[in-house]
Every structure is written in C-alpha cells, then in structure tokens.
Amino acid sequence: MPVVDQRTAPRTPRRRPVPRPAGRKDPSPRARTRSRWPYALVAPAVGGMLYLLVYPLVRAVLISFRDFRLRQLIAGDAEFVGLRNYRTLLADPRFWEVVRRTFLFMAVNVALIMVIATLVALMVERLGRIGRTVVLCSLVLAWAMPVVAATTVFQWLFHSEFGIVNQSLTSLGFASFDRYPWFANGTAAFAILVTLIVWQSVPFAAITLYSALTTVPLELYESARLDGAGAARIFRSVTFPMLRPIFLLVVSLEVIWTFKAFVQIWVMTRGGPGDATTILPVYAVQTALSGQRYDLGSAASMVTVVLMSGVLVLYFRQMLRQEDESR
C-alpha cells in the first residue's frame, strides 16, 4: 500500500467566521423582554391620560354635531345635524359679546400677572437669604391654596355688610362704601375676579421666573454695569433676551389658565351681574345647563379651544419671528 506523507497531504481551508457589524447583536429573549418593560410601565399612565383627556374631547366634538338635548341625553337617539349648532352659535350676538369680554379678561390678567411676577422675581433675586426664604414660602402657600377656598375668602372680603374691605374704606372716610354691593356692579365684580386670578397666578410665574434668573451669568450684569447701563437697560438687553424662552412658556401657560377660568367665576358670580363676568367657559356651561342645550354648550367649548389655540399660535409665530430678526 502506498504510504501517504501526512506532512505533504493537502488540507481543506477552514472558513473564517464572517464578522458582524459593530453594535449589532442578535437580541436574546431576555433582552427583548427588557426592551419592552419601559413601554409596559408607561402604558397605564398613557391609557389613563387618553381616557381622561382625549375621550372627553372626542365626546364633546361628537355632541357638537348632533341635536343633543335632555331627551337625547336620556334616550340616546341624538340626530346628526352637521354644522347647525355652530351656525346657531355664531349667529347669536350674545356669543360675540362674550368672546370680546373673554379676550379682554385674558389680556388684562396675563399683562398684570407677567408684570407683577417679573417684579417679584427681580425683587427676590436681590433679597438676602432670610428675606428670600420668607417671600418664596409665602408664594408657595398662596399658590397651594385651593381655588374654591380662595374664592370664598374673596367673597367674604368684599361682602357688602360684613366685608373687611367696606369697613376699612368706611373707616378711612369713604362713606359711600358703607354696605357697598360690590357684586351687584359689573365693573367692580370684573375687577374683583381679575384681582383673584392674578393673586392665584402670580406665585407660579414669579417662582418660575426667579428660577430662570438664577441661571443668568453674573459676568453679563457686571459687563453691562461697566458699560454704564442702568437697571432698565440691563433688563432689556441682558435679562429678557436670556430668559425669552421661559417668558414664552409662562405667558403661554397663563393664557391657557386664564382663558379657561371657570371655577372662580362660577363660585363667585355665576357670570353676573347680567353678563358682566361671563366668559366663554361660563357661557358654555350656562347654555348647556339653563336650556339643556348640551349640543350648543359643546359647540361653544370647541370654539373656545379653537380660539385659545389660535391665540397661542399667533403668539408663538410672533416670538419666533422676533428671535429670527434678532439673530
């Protein structure tokens, strides 16, 4: 038999394993399970948010396109009427008067809130440690007071017979304010509501702006002072440009909260006297409850959402345009 030399025998070349791209690995079942855990943990919160926020909105939209009154609420046979409710609403002169009053109410509140909150934030920044702590604690306590409790306190403050405001003004020599009925006067009731909402909203805005002020580098202030800039010029040229995004956020939130102010007005005046304090959320509830016109009330609510969204979009566009021009 021929002897084959193993040293000279041909060898079959071994296949080298093809290298996998870096960062790509076949996920194991355990890894796939772990990657799904965050979504599983967030799912209950997302589901609850969709149920509590999206479902009522969709339900209100559907009701606004139907003939939905007390009988339909009980029987459940609401007829689809298309845009009829919106045409009825837009043809009502009272509705447009309420829209005008709503924008006036929003503009006055937001302007006062931003001015007072900015001044309070600047003041807190310049206070010492003890004074800053006292002011911030006071702001937090005022902010934490429940809306209904604060509204009730304001009702008693301006009570015609037992209110401390009338007693104080009378003791100062203003005899005309003896038993003065504040809530029977439309302008006075409007002013009291503005005061209440500003008092409730300033703490959040002031604390937010103060927190943003602490992020501005002190070197910018020192450079501005060396150049001879005063306090107003420093705020206009240094502070406000640095805090523009925060101002944008706070103004947007205040527009939303003021636009949908309902509890304070409903508890204090229910939109009266007459329609002096009736804004769109109050008008929607009045329309739905007084005449059982839930369809018109839902339509008014949808118009409120559209108007509020339009105000925010216009405001965002204006702010972004100013930022582009300043660059």
Salt bridges, closest charged atoms under 4 A:
ASP5 OD1 - ARG7 NE 3.47
ASP26 OD2 - ARG20 NH2 3.51
ASP67 OD1 - ARG69 NE 3.19
ASP67 OD2 - ARG84 NH2 3.86
ASP77 OD2 - ARG71 NH1 3.26
GLU97 OE2 - ARG100 NH2 2.64
GLU97 OE2 - ARG101 NH2 3.76
GLU125 OE1 - ARG126 NH1 3.45
GLU161 OE2 - ARG179 NH1 3.61
ASP275 OD2 - ARG94 NE 2.72
ASP295 OD1 - ARG293 NE 3.08
